[in-house]
Amino acid sequence: MKFYCTIFLLIIFSLNANSSSVSEIETSSNISSIECLEVLENGNMINLIDGIYPVIVYKGHSYFSQTDYMGGNKAYICKSKKKLITN
């Protein structure tokens, strides 16, 4: 009986292990400077692409930002916005 209970618990835990994954849907490539500033100030930065191009997650969206140098100043430009969906 213990054997069947153990198998049953293993099956339940293994089904929940990978039940939630995240995918992205392209929503917009035109991001206003005000929205970009809000994302840069309040978002969570993740280095996903070779550690060079930061991806910022904010309010259920992921923003791809590019670093640009204007003279001696470093500037960030938000290039694309994708909606995060839980599967």
PDB file of N, CA, C and O in Angstrom:
ATOM      1  N   MET A   1       0.817  -1.201   0.000  1.00  0.00           N
ATOM      2  CA  MET A   1       0.000   0.000   0.000  1.00  0.00           C
ATOM      3  C   MET A   1       0.860   1.263   0.000  1.00  0.00           C
ATOM      4  O   MET A   1       0.542   2.245  -0.672  1.00  0.00           O
ATOM      5  N   LYS A   2       1.970   1.221   0.777  1.00  0.00           N
ATOM      6  CA  LYS A   2       2.873   2.372   0.801  1.00  0.00           C
ATOM      7  C   LYS A   2       3.462   2.635  -0.575  1.00  0.00           C
ATOM      8  O   LYS A   2       3.669   3.782  -0.973  1.00  0.00           O
ATOM      9  N   PHE A   3       3.723   1.560  -1.285  1.00  0.00           N
ATOM     10  CA  PHE A   3       4.298   1.695  -2.622  1.00  0.00           C
ATOM     11  C   PHE A   3       3.370   2.471  -3.554  1.00  0.00           C
ATOM     12  O   PHE A   3       3.819   3.349  -4.291  1.00  0.00           O
ATOM     13  N   TYR A   4       2.087   2.150  -3.522  1.00  0.00           N
ATOM     14  CA  TYR A   4       1.113   2.831  -4.376  1.00  0.00           C
ATOM     15  C   TYR A   4       0.931   4.297  -3.974  1.00  0.00           C
ATOM     16  O   TYR A   4       0.769   5.166  -4.831  1.00  0.00           O
ATOM     17  N   CYS A   5       0.958   4.562  -2.683  1.00  0.00           N
ATOM     18  CA  CYS A   5       0.858   5.959  -2.223  1.00  0.00           C
ATOM     19  C   CYS A   5       2.071   6.758  -2.673  1.00  0.00           C
ATOM     20  O   CYS A   5       1.938   7.911  -3.083  1.00  0.00           O
ATOM     21  N   THR A   6       3.234   6.164  -2.601  1.00  0.00           N
ATOM     22  CA  THR A   6       4.456   6.841  -3.037  1.00  0.00           C
ATOM     23  C   THR A   6       4.414   7.120  -4.532  1.00  0.00           C
ATOM     24  O   THR A   6       4.761   8.221  -4.960  1.00  0.00           O
ATOM     25  N   ILE A   7       4.001   6.157  -5.326  1.00  0.00           N
ATOM     26  CA  ILE A   7       3.878   6.347  -6.773  1.00  0.00           C
ATOM     27  C   ILE A   7       2.862   7.436  -7.082  1.00  0.00           C
ATOM     28  O   ILE A   7       3.102   8.282  -7.944  1.00  0.00           O
ATOM     29  N   PHE A   8       1.738   7.424  -6.391  1.00  0.00           N
ATOM     30  CA  PHE A   8       0.700   8.432  -6.599  1.00  0.00           C
ATOM     31  C   PHE A   8       1.224   9.828  -6.302  1.00  0.00           C
ATOM     32  O   PHE A   8       0.965  10.752  -7.073  1.00  0.00           O
ATOM     33  N   LEU A   9       1.957  10.008  -5.200  1.00  0.00           N
ATOM     34  CA  LEU A   9       2.524  11.312  -4.851  1.00  0.00           C
ATOM     35  C   LEU A   9       3.581  11.752  -5.852  1.00  0.00           C
ATOM     36  O   LEU A   9       3.645  12.931  -6.199  1.00  0.00           O
ATOM     37  N   LEU A  10       4.398  10.843  -6.316  1.00  0.00           N
ATOM     38  CA  LEU A  10       5.395  11.183  -7.334  1.00  0.00           C
ATOM     39  C   LEU A  10       4.748  11.651  -8.627  1.00  0.00           C
ATOM     40  O   LEU A  10       5.227  12.591  -9.261  1.00  0.00           O
ATOM     41  N   ILE A  11       3.675  11.006  -9.013  1.00  0.00           N
ATOM     42  CA  ILE A  11       2.964  11.417 -10.233  1.00  0.00           C
ATOM     43  C   ILE A  11       2.381  12.811 -10.065  1.00  0.00           C
ATOM     44  O   ILE A  11       2.484  13.631 -10.978  1.00  0.00           O
ATOM     45  N   ILE A  12       1.778  13.095  -8.935  1.00  0.00           N
ATOM     46  CA  ILE A  12       1.191  14.421  -8.702  1.00  0.00           C
ATOM     47  C   ILE A  12       2.272  15.503  -8.720  1.00  0.00           C
ATOM     48  O   ILE A  12       2.087  16.550  -9.341  1.00  0.00           O
ATOM     49  N   PHE A  13       3.391  15.263  -8.048  1.00  0.00           N
ATOM     50  CA  PHE A  13       4.461  16.263  -8.019  1.00  0.00           C
ATOM     51  C   PHE A  13       5.116  16.435  -9.383  1.00  0.00           C
ATOM     52  O   PHE A  13       5.506  17.547  -9.739  1.00  0.00           O
ATOM     53  N   SER A  14       5.244  15.372 -10.144  1.00  0.00           N
ATOM     54  CA  SER A  14       5.871  15.497 -11.459  1.00  0.00           C
ATOM     55  C   SER A  14       4.962  16.231 -12.438  1.00  0.00           C
ATOM     56  O   SER A  14       5.461  16.905 -13.338  1.00  0.00           O
ATOM     57  N   LEU A  15       3.653  16.122 -12.291  1.00  0.00           N
ATOM     58  CA  LEU A  15       2.741  16.852 -13.169  1.00  0.00           C
ATOM     59  C   LEU A  15       2.802  18.351 -12.905  1.00  0.00           C
ATOM     60  O   LEU A  15       2.650  19.140 -13.838  1.00  0.00           O
ATOM     61  N   ASN A  16       3.018  18.762 -11.669  1.00  0.00           N
ATOM     62  CA  ASN A  16       3.072  20.173 -11.332  1.00  0.00           C
ATOM     63  C   ASN A  16       4.450  20.790 -11.547  1.00  0.00           C
ATOM     64  O   ASN A  16       4.585  22.012 -11.482  1.00  0.00           O
ATOM     65  N   ALA A  17       5.458  19.994 -11.797  1.00  0.00           N
ATOM     66  CA  ALA A  17       6.825  20.509 -11.895  1.00  0.00           C
ATOM     67  C   ALA A  17       6.999  21.457 -13.072  1.00  0.00           C
ATOM     68  O   ALA A  17       7.635  22.500 -12.918  1.00  0.00           O
ATOM     69  N   ASN A  18       6.462  21.136 -14.231  1.00  0.00           N
ATOM     70  CA  ASN A  18       6.638  21.963 -15.420  1.00  0.00           C
ATOM     71  C   ASN A  18       5.301  22.455 -15.961  1.00  0.00           C
ATOM     72  O   ASN A  18       5.135  22.568 -17.176  1.00  0.00           O
ATOM     73  N   SER A  19       4.370  22.740 -15.106  1.00  0.00           N
ATOM     74  CA  SER A  19       3.032  23.089 -15.567  1.00  0.00           C
ATOM     75  C   SER A  19       2.922  24.530 -16.049  1.00  0.00           C
ATOM     76  O   SER A  19       2.038  24.828 -16.852  1.00  0.00           O
ATOM     77  N   SER A  20       3.778  25.431 -15.594  1.00  0.00           N
ATOM     78  CA  SER A  20       3.689  26.830 -15.991  1.00  0.00           C
ATOM     79  C   SER A  20       4.951  27.242 -16.735  1.00  0.00           C
ATOM     80  O   SER A  20       6.045  27.251 -16.171  1.00  0.00           O
ATOM     81  N   SER A  21       4.786  27.578 -17.992  1.00  0.00           N
ATOM     82  CA  SER A  21       5.883  28.130 -18.765  1.00  0.00           C
ATOM     83  C   SER A  21       5.420  29.469 -19.330  1.00  0.00           C
ATOM     84  O   SER A  21       4.224  29.760 -19.364  1.00  0.00           O
ATOM     85  N   VAL A  22       6.361  30.266 -19.764  1.00  0.00           N
ATOM     86  CA  VAL A  22       6.050  31.616 -20.239  1.00  0.00           C
ATOM     87  C   VAL A  22       6.429  31.723 -21.706  1.00  0.00           C
ATOM     88  O   VAL A  22       7.508  31.289 -22.110  1.00  0.00           O
ATOM     89  N   SER A  23       5.545  32.299 -22.494  1.00  0.00           N
ATOM     90  CA  SER A  23       5.845  32.592 -23.887  1.00  0.00           C
ATOM     91  C   SER A  23       5.581  34.069 -24.154  1.00  0.00           C
ATOM     92  O   SER A  23       4.950  34.755 -23.350  1.00  0.00           O
ATOM     93  N   GLU A  24       6.070  34.543 -25.285  1.00  0.00           N
ATOM     94  CA  GLU A  24       5.952  35.964 -25.620  1.00  0.00           C
ATOM     95  C   GLU A  24       5.167  36.132 -26.920  1.00  0.00           C
ATOM     96  O   GLU A  24       5.251  35.303 -27.827  1.00  0.00           O
ATOM     97  N   ILE A  25       4.402  37.227 -26.990  1.00  0.00           N
ATOM     98  CA  ILE A  25       3.702  37.614 -28.210  1.00  0.00           C
ATOM     99  C   ILE A  25       4.094  39.054 -28.523  1.00  0.00           C
ATOM    100  O   ILE A  25       3.983  39.928 -27.664  1.00  0.00           O
ATOM    101  N   GLU A  26       4.545  39.301 -29.735  1.00  0.00           N
ATOM    102  CA  GLU A  26       4.949  40.644 -30.159  1.00  0.00           C
ATOM    103  C   GLU A  26       3.726  41.552 -30.166  1.00  0.00           C
ATOM    104  O   GLU A  26       2.715  41.237 -30.794  1.00  0.00           O
ATOM    105  N   THR A  27       3.821  42.682 -29.464  1.00  0.00           N
ATOM    106  CA  THR A  27       2.681  43.593 -29.411  1.00  0.00           C
ATOM    107  C   THR A  27       2.975  44.932 -30.055  1.00  0.00           C
ATOM    108  O   THR A  27       2.116  45.494 -30.735  1.00  0.00           O
ATOM    109  N   SER A  28       4.180  45.454 -29.849  1.00  0.00           N
ATOM    110  CA  SER A  28       4.443  46.791 -30.354  1.00  0.00           C
ATOM    111  C   SER A  28       5.932  47.017 -30.518  1.00  0.00           C
ATOM    112  O   SER A  28       6.741  46.540 -29.723  1.00  0.00           O
ATOM    113  N   SER A  29       6.281  47.752 -31.562  1.00  0.00           N
ATOM    114  CA  SER A  29       7.677  48.156 -31.725  1.00  0.00           C
ATOM    115  C   SER A  29       7.823  49.673 -31.564  1.00  0.00           C
ATOM    116  O   SER A  29       8.941  50.185 -31.518  1.00  0.00           O
ATOM    117  N   ASN A  30       6.707  50.387 -31.480  1.00  0.00           N
ATOM    118  CA  ASN A  30       6.734  51.828 -31.250  1.00  0.00           C
ATOM    119  C   ASN A  30       6.433  52.102 -29.781  1.00  0.00           C
ATOM    120  O   ASN A  30       5.286  52.019 -29.343  1.00  0.00           O
ATOM    121  N   ILE A  31       7.470  52.427 -29.035  1.00  0.00           N
ATOM    122  CA  ILE A  31       7.338  52.662 -27.602  1.00  0.00           C
ATOM    123  C   ILE A  31       7.663  54.130 -27.350  1.00  0.00           C
ATOM    124  O   ILE A  31       8.696  54.629 -27.795  1.00  0.00           O
ATOM    125  N   SER A  32       6.786  54.811 -26.642  1.00  0.00           N
ATOM    126  CA  SER A  32       7.014  56.227 -26.366  1.00  0.00           C
ATOM    127  C   SER A  32       8.182  56.392 -25.394  1.00  0.00           C
ATOM    128  O   SER A  32       8.520  55.470 -24.652  1.00  0.00           O
ATOM    129  N   SER A  33       8.781  57.555 -25.408  1.00  0.00           N
ATOM    130  CA  SER A  33       9.917  57.820 -24.520  1.00  0.00           C
ATOM    131  C   SER A  33       9.486  57.845 -23.057  1.00  0.00           C
ATOM    132  O   SER A  33      10.268  57.482 -22.178  1.00  0.00           O
ATOM    133  N   ILE A  34       8.259  58.265 -22.786  1.00  0.00           N
ATOM    134  CA  ILE A  34       7.755  58.289 -21.409  1.00  0.00           C
ATOM    135  C   ILE A  34       7.591  56.859 -20.892  1.00  0.00           C
ATOM    136  O   ILE A  34       7.971  56.562 -19.760  1.00  0.00           O
ATOM    137  N   GLU A  35       7.023  55.969 -21.722  1.00  0.00           N
ATOM    138  CA  GLU A  35       6.866  54.576 -21.329  1.00  0.00           C
ATOM    139  C   GLU A  35       8.229  53.908 -21.143  1.00  0.00           C
ATOM    140  O   GLU A  35       8.418  53.122 -20.215  1.00  0.00           O
ATOM    141  N   CYS A  36       9.173  54.221 -22.025  1.00  0.00           N
ATOM    142  CA  CYS A  36      10.514  53.660 -21.923  1.00  0.00           C
ATOM    143  C   CYS A  36      11.201  54.113 -20.635  1.00  0.00           C
ATOM    144  O   CYS A  36      11.865  53.312 -19.978  1.00  0.00           O
ATOM    145  N   LEU A  37      11.052  55.369 -20.272  1.00  0.00           N
ATOM    146  CA  LEU A  37      11.637  55.887 -19.035  1.00  0.00           C
ATOM    147  C   LEU A  37      11.038  55.193 -17.823  1.00  0.00           C
ATOM    148  O   LEU A  37      11.762  54.851 -16.888  1.00  0.00           O
ATOM    149  N   GLU A  38       9.727  54.978 -17.823  1.00  0.00           N
ATOM    150  CA  GLU A  38       9.064  54.286 -16.717  1.00  0.00           C
ATOM    151  C   GLU A  38       9.570  52.847 -16.590  1.00  0.00           C
ATOM    152  O   GLU A  38       9.794  52.357 -15.484  1.00  0.00           O
ATOM    153  N   VAL A  39       9.746  52.183 -17.722  1.00  0.00           N
ATOM    154  CA  VAL A  39      10.248  50.810 -17.725  1.00  0.00           C
ATOM    155  C   VAL A  39      11.678  50.765 -17.206  1.00  0.00           C
ATOM    156  O   VAL A  39      12.019  49.889 -16.411  1.00  0.00           O
ATOM    157  N   LEU A  40      12.514  51.695 -17.643  1.00  0.00           N
ATOM    158  CA  LEU A  40      13.912  51.724 -17.204  1.00  0.00           C
ATOM    159  C   LEU A  40      14.031  52.012 -15.710  1.00  0.00           C
ATOM    160  O   LEU A  40      14.917  51.476 -15.044  1.00  0.00           O
ATOM    161  N   GLU A  41      13.152  52.847 -15.186  1.00  0.00           N
ATOM    162  CA  GLU A  41      13.217  53.188 -13.761  1.00  0.00           C
ATOM    163  C   GLU A  41      12.646  52.094 -12.862  1.00  0.00           C
ATOM    164  O   GLU A  41      13.179  51.860 -11.777  1.00  0.00           O
ATOM    165  N   ASN A  42      11.575  51.417 -13.284  1.00  0.00           N
ATOM    166  CA  ASN A  42      10.853  50.514 -12.391  1.00  0.00           C
ATOM    167  C   ASN A  42      10.947  49.037 -12.766  1.00  0.00           C
ATOM    168  O   ASN A  42      10.541  48.188 -11.973  1.00  0.00           O
ATOM    169  N   GLY A  43      11.464  48.703 -13.940  1.00  0.00           N
ATOM    170  CA  GLY A  43      11.479  47.318 -14.402  1.00  0.00           C
ATOM    171  C   GLY A  43      12.623  46.509 -13.813  1.00  0.00           C
ATOM    172  O   GLY A  43      13.553  47.051 -13.216  1.00  0.00           O
ATOM    173  N   ASN A  44      12.528  45.195 -13.999  1.00  0.00           N
ATOM    174  CA  ASN A  44      13.570  44.261 -13.571  1.00  0.00           C
ATOM    175  C   ASN A  44      14.391  43.862 -14.782  1.00  0.00           C
ATOM    176  O   ASN A  44      13.851  43.336 -15.755  1.00  0.00           O
ATOM    177  N   MET A  45      15.701  44.110 -14.729  1.00  0.00           N
ATOM    178  CA  MET A  45      16.576  43.866 -15.868  1.00  0.00           C
ATOM    179  C   MET A  45      17.115  42.442 -15.827  1.00  0.00           C
ATOM    180  O   MET A  45      17.563  41.961 -14.786  1.00  0.00           O
ATOM    181  N   ILE A  46      17.064  41.778 -16.977  1.00  0.00           N
ATOM    182  CA  ILE A  46      17.587  40.426 -17.136  1.00  0.00           C
ATOM    183  C   ILE A  46      18.518  40.452 -18.335  1.00  0.00           C
ATOM    184  O   ILE A  46      18.134  40.934 -19.401  1.00  0.00           O
ATOM    185  N   ASN A  47      19.735  39.944 -18.185  1.00  0.00           N
ATOM    186  CA  ASN A  47      20.650  39.833 -19.321  1.00  0.00           C
ATOM    187  C   ASN A  47      20.461  38.458 -19.951  1.00  0.00           C
ATOM    188  O   ASN A  47      20.979  37.462 -19.447  1.00  0.00           O
ATOM    189  N   LEU A  48      19.719  38.409 -21.049  1.00  0.00           N
ATOM    190  CA  LEU A  48      19.417  37.134 -21.685  1.00  0.00           C
ATOM    191  C   LEU A  48      20.227  36.892 -22.952  1.00  0.00           C
ATOM    192  O   LEU A  48      20.631  35.759 -23.210  1.00  0.00           O
ATOM    193  N   ILE A  49      20.467  37.904 -23.729  1.00  0.00           N
ATOM    194  CA  ILE A  49      21.073  37.727 -25.034  1.00  0.00           C
ATOM    195  C   ILE A  49      22.559  38.070 -24.953  1.00  0.00           C
ATOM    196  O   ILE A  49      22.936  39.238 -25.049  1.00  0.00           O
ATOM    197  N   ASP A  50      23.384  37.072 -24.779  1.00  0.00           N
ATOM    198  CA  ASP A  50      24.847  37.186 -24.733  1.00  0.00           C
ATOM    199  C   ASP A  50      25.357  38.119 -23.653  1.00  0.00           C
ATOM    200  O   ASP A  50      26.530  38.491 -23.692  1.00  0.00           O
ATOM    201  N   GLY A  51      24.549  38.512 -22.704  1.00  0.00           N
ATOM    202  CA  GLY A  51      24.983  39.412 -21.654  1.00  0.00           C
ATOM    203  C   GLY A  51      25.227  40.835 -22.135  1.00  0.00           C
ATOM    204  O   GLY A  51      25.721  41.666 -21.373  1.00  0.00           O
ATOM    205  N   ILE A  52      24.886  41.128 -23.390  1.00  0.00           N
ATOM    206  CA  ILE A  52      25.124  42.460 -23.953  1.00  0.00           C
ATOM    207  C   ILE A  52      23.836  43.268 -24.005  1.00  0.00           C
ATOM    208  O   ILE A  52      23.807  44.427 -23.592  1.00  0.00           O
ATOM    209  N   TYR A  53      22.778  42.658 -24.510  1.00  0.00           N
ATOM    210  CA  TYR A  53      21.511  43.357 -24.697  1.00  0.00           C
ATOM    211  C   TYR A  53      20.571  43.041 -23.534  1.00  0.00           C
ATOM    212  O   TYR A  53      20.126  41.902 -23.392  1.00  0.00           O
ATOM    213  N   PRO A  54      20.268  44.027 -22.713  1.00  0.00           N
ATOM    214  CA  PRO A  54      19.391  43.755 -21.567  1.00  0.00           C
ATOM    215  C   PRO A  54      17.920  43.634 -21.979  1.00  0.00           C
ATOM    216  O   PRO A  54      17.440  44.356 -22.854  1.00  0.00           O
ATOM    217  N   VAL A  55      17.229  42.715 -21.333  1.00  0.00           N
ATOM    218  CA  VAL A  55      15.787  42.571 -21.479  1.00  0.00           C
ATOM    219  C   VAL A  55      15.181  42.986 -20.148  1.00  0.00           C
ATOM    220  O   VAL A  55      15.623  42.525 -19.096  1.00  0.00           O
ATOM    221  N   ILE A  56      14.179  43.846 -20.182  1.00  0.00           N
ATOM    222  CA  ILE A  56      13.570  44.379 -18.970  1.00  0.00           C
ATOM    223  C   ILE A  56      12.131  43.872 -18.884  1.00  0.00           C
ATOM    224  O   ILE A  56      11.373  43.969 -19.849  1.00  0.00           O
ATOM    225  N   VAL A  57      11.765  43.336 -17.732  1.00  0.00           N
ATOM    226  CA  VAL A  57      10.413  42.841 -17.495  1.00  0.00           C
ATOM    227  C   VAL A  57       9.689  43.838 -16.602  1.00  0.00           C
ATOM    228  O   VAL A  57      10.181  44.205 -15.534  1.00  0.00           O
ATOM    229  N   TYR A  58       8.492  44.278 -17.060  1.00  0.00           N
ATOM    230  CA  TYR A  58       7.723  45.264 -16.310  1.00  0.00           C
ATOM    231  C   TYR A  58       6.252  45.133 -16.660  1.00  0.00           C
ATOM    232  O   TYR A  58       5.891  45.174 -17.837  1.00  0.00           O
ATOM    233  N   LYS A  59       5.399  44.975 -15.662  1.00  0.00           N
ATOM    234  CA  LYS A  59       3.934  44.912 -15.794  1.00  0.00           C
ATOM    235  C   LYS A  59       3.469  43.918 -16.857  1.00  0.00           C
ATOM    236  O   LYS A  59       2.646  44.259 -17.706  1.00  0.00           O
ATOM    237  N   GLY A  60       3.993  42.693 -16.814  1.00  0.00           N
ATOM    238  CA  GLY A  60       3.534  41.645 -17.717  1.00  0.00           C
ATOM    239  C   GLY A  60       4.045  41.750 -19.136  1.00  0.00           C
ATOM    240  O   GLY A  60       3.542  41.053 -20.017  1.00  0.00           O
ATOM    241  N   HIS A  61       5.029  42.600 -19.386  1.00  0.00           N
ATOM    242  CA  HIS A  61       5.623  42.750 -20.709  1.00  0.00           C
ATOM    243  C   HIS A  61       7.137  42.625 -20.593  1.00  0.00           C
ATOM    244  O   HIS A  61       7.708  42.917 -19.542  1.00  0.00           O
ATOM    245  N   SER A  62       7.781  42.198 -21.658  1.00  0.00           N
ATOM    246  CA  SER A  62       9.235  42.219 -21.720  1.00  0.00           C
ATOM    247  C   SER A  62       9.639  43.255 -22.769  1.00  0.00           C
ATOM    248  O   SER A  62       9.085  43.297 -23.868  1.00  0.00           O
ATOM    249  N   TYR A  63      10.594  44.071 -22.413  1.00  0.00           N
ATOM    250  CA  TYR A  63      11.072  45.138 -23.285  1.00  0.00           C
ATOM    251  C   TYR A  63      12.508  44.850 -23.672  1.00  0.00           C
ATOM    252  O   TYR A  63      13.348  44.600 -22.808  1.00  0.00           O
ATOM    253  N   PHE A  64      12.798  44.881 -24.965  1.00  0.00           N
ATOM    254  CA  PHE A  64      14.160  44.730 -25.449  1.00  0.00           C
ATOM    255  C   PHE A  64      14.750  46.132 -25.565  1.00  0.00           C
ATOM    256  O   PHE A  64      14.221  46.983 -26.280  1.00  0.00           O
ATOM    257  N   SER A  65      15.829  46.355 -24.867  1.00  0.00           N
ATOM    258  CA  SER A  65      16.444  47.685 -24.912  1.00  0.00           C
ATOM    259  C   SER A  65      17.846  47.579 -25.474  1.00  0.00           C
ATOM    260  O   SER A  65      18.528  46.567 -25.314  1.00  0.00           O
ATOM    261  N   GLN A  66      18.257  48.644 -26.134  1.00  0.00           N
ATOM    262  CA  GLN A  66      19.573  48.705 -26.752  1.00  0.00           C
ATOM    263  C   GLN A  66      20.349  49.854 -26.127  1.00  0.00           C
ATOM    264  O   GLN A  66      19.802  50.931 -25.890  1.00  0.00           O
ATOM    265  N   THR A  67      21.616  49.617 -25.866  1.00  0.00           N
ATOM    266  CA  THR A  67      22.476  50.643 -25.298  1.00  0.00           C
ATOM    267  C   THR A  67      23.140  51.408 -26.442  1.00  0.00           C
ATOM    268  O   THR A  67      23.658  50.809 -27.385  1.00  0.00           O
ATOM    269  N   ASP A  68      23.118  52.714 -26.348  1.00  0.00           N
ATOM    270  CA  ASP A  68      23.718  53.551 -27.379  1.00  0.00           C
ATOM    271  C   ASP A  68      24.539  54.632 -26.694  1.00  0.00           C
ATOM    272  O   ASP A  68      24.186  55.096 -25.610  1.00  0.00           O
ATOM    273  N   TYR A  69      25.620  55.024 -27.318  1.00  0.00           N
ATOM    274  CA  TYR A  69      26.456  56.091 -26.767  1.00  0.00           C
ATOM    275  C   TYR A  69      26.285  57.344 -27.606  1.00  0.00           C
ATOM    276  O   TYR A  69      26.447  57.318 -28.825  1.00  0.00           O
ATOM    277  N   MET A  70      25.954  58.441 -26.936  1.00  0.00           N
ATOM    278  CA  MET A  70      25.822  59.744 -27.588  1.00  0.00           C
ATOM    279  C   MET A  70      26.889  60.645 -26.993  1.00  0.00           C
ATOM    280  O   MET A  70      26.710  61.245 -25.934  1.00  0.00           O
ATOM    281  N   GLY A  71      27.995  60.720 -27.701  1.00  0.00           N
ATOM    282  CA  GLY A  71      29.130  61.445 -27.139  1.00  0.00           C
ATOM    283  C   GLY A  71      29.695  60.647 -25.983  1.00  0.00           C
ATOM    284  O   GLY A  71      30.056  59.483 -26.154  1.00  0.00           O
ATOM    285  N   GLY A  72      29.778  61.249 -24.815  1.00  0.00           N
ATOM    286  CA  GLY A  72      30.255  60.555 -23.628  1.00  0.00           C
ATOM    287  C   GLY A  72      29.139  59.985 -22.783  1.00  0.00           C
ATOM    288  O   GLY A  72      29.404  59.373 -21.749  1.00  0.00           O
ATOM    289  N   ASN A  73      27.889  60.170 -23.197  1.00  0.00           N
ATOM    290  CA  ASN A  73      26.738  59.703 -22.414  1.00  0.00           C
ATOM    291  C   ASN A  73      26.236  58.357 -22.918  1.00  0.00           C
ATOM    292  O   ASN A  73      26.204  58.091 -24.120  1.00  0.00           O
ATOM    293  N   LYS A  74      25.851  57.532 -21.979  1.00  0.00           N
ATOM    294  CA  LYS A  74      25.264  56.233 -22.302  1.00  0.00           C
ATOM    295  C   LYS A  74      23.750  56.386 -22.298  1.00  0.00           C
ATOM    296  O   LYS A  74      23.180  56.899 -21.335  1.00  0.00           O
ATOM    297  N   ALA A  75      23.092  55.942 -23.373  1.00  0.00           N
ATOM    298  CA  ALA A  75      21.640  56.068 -23.495  1.00  0.00           C
ATOM    299  C   ALA A  75      21.031  54.700 -23.762  1.00  0.00           C
ATOM    300  O   ALA A  75      21.620  53.870 -24.455  1.00  0.00           O
ATOM    301  N   TYR A  76      19.842  54.473 -23.204  1.00  0.00           N
ATOM    302  CA  TYR A  76      19.105  53.239 -23.442  1.00  0.00           C
ATOM    303  C   TYR A  76      17.905  53.548 -24.321  1.00  0.00           C
ATOM    304  O   TYR A  76      17.200  54.533 -24.101  1.00  0.00           O
ATOM    305  N   ILE A  77      17.676  52.696 -25.323  1.00  0.00           N
ATOM    306  CA  ILE A  77      16.564  52.869 -26.247  1.00  0.00           C
ATOM    307  C   ILE A  77      15.710  51.594 -26.193  1.00  0.00           C
ATOM    308  O   ILE A  77      16.232  50.494 -26.374  1.00  0.00           O
ATOM    309  N   CYS A  78      14.405  51.737 -25.946  1.00  0.00           N
ATOM    310  CA  CYS A  78      13.503  50.583 -25.934  1.00  0.00           C
ATOM    311  C   CYS A  78      13.110  50.267 -27.374  1.00  0.00           C
ATOM    312  O   CYS A  78      12.502  51.091 -28.058  1.00  0.00           O
ATOM    313  N   LYS A  79      13.461  49.070 -27.822  1.00  0.00           N
ATOM    314  CA  LYS A  79      13.246  48.709 -29.231  1.00  0.00           C
ATOM    315  C   LYS A  79      11.929  47.964 -29.455  1.00  0.00           C
ATOM    316  O   LYS A  79      11.209  48.264 -30.407  1.00  0.00           O
ATOM    317  N   SER A  80      11.607  47.003 -28.596  1.00  0.00           N
ATOM    318  CA  SER A  80      10.380  46.229 -28.814  1.00  0.00           C
ATOM    319  C   SER A  80       9.726  45.880 -27.489  1.00  0.00           C
ATOM    320  O   SER A  80      10.365  45.868 -26.437  1.00  0.00           O
ATOM    321  N   LYS A  81       8.435  45.598 -27.571  1.00  0.00           N
ATOM    322  CA  LYS A  81       7.627  45.262 -26.399  1.00  0.00           C
ATOM    323  C   LYS A  81       6.863  43.983 -26.707  1.00  0.00           C
ATOM    324  O   LYS A  81       6.185  43.884 -27.730  1.00  0.00           O
ATOM    325  N   LYS A  82       6.980  42.991 -25.800  1.00  0.00           N
ATOM    326  CA  LYS A  82       6.296  41.722 -25.994  1.00  0.00           C
ATOM    327  C   LYS A  82       5.463  41.392 -24.760  1.00  0.00           C
ATOM    328  O   LYS A  82       5.910  41.601 -23.632  1.00  0.00           O
ATOM    329  N   LYS A  83       4.273  40.884 -24.969  1.00  0.00           N
ATOM    330  CA  LYS A  83       3.366  40.484 -23.900  1.00  0.00           C
ATOM    331  C   LYS A  83       3.782  39.101 -23.404  1.00  0.00           C
ATOM    332  O   LYS A  83       3.981  38.190 -24.208  1.00  0.00           O
ATOM    333  N   LEU A  84       3.915  38.937 -22.089  1.00  0.00           N
ATOM    334  CA  LEU A  84       4.247  37.657 -21.497  1.00  0.00           C
ATOM    335  C   LEU A  84       2.970  36.889 -21.182  1.00  0.00           C
ATOM    336  O   LEU A  84       2.067  37.427 -20.542  1.00  0.00           O
ATOM    337  N   ILE A  85       2.885  35.642 -21.622  1.00  0.00           N
ATOM    338  CA  ILE A  85       1.702  34.818 -21.423  1.00  0.00           C
ATOM    339  C   ILE A  85       2.116  33.543 -20.712  1.00  0.00           C
ATOM    340  O   ILE A  85       3.078  32.889 -21.114  1.00  0.00           O
ATOM    341  N   THR A  86       1.394  33.185 -19.653  1.00  0.00           N
ATOM    342  CA  THR A  86       1.649  31.945 -18.924  1.00  0.00           C
ATOM    343  C   THR A  86       0.856  30.822 -19.568  1.00  0.00           C
ATOM    344  O   THR A  86      -0.357  30.928 -19.750  1.00  0.00           O
ATOM    345  N   ASN A  87       1.548  29.750 -19.910  1.00  0.00           N
ATOM    346  CA  ASN A  87       0.889  28.586 -20.540  1.00  0.00           C
ATOM    347  C   ASN A  87       0.354  27.655 -19.487  1.00  0.00           C
ATOM    348  O   ASN A  87      -0.232  26.623 -19.814  1.00  0.00           O
TER     349      ASN A  87
END
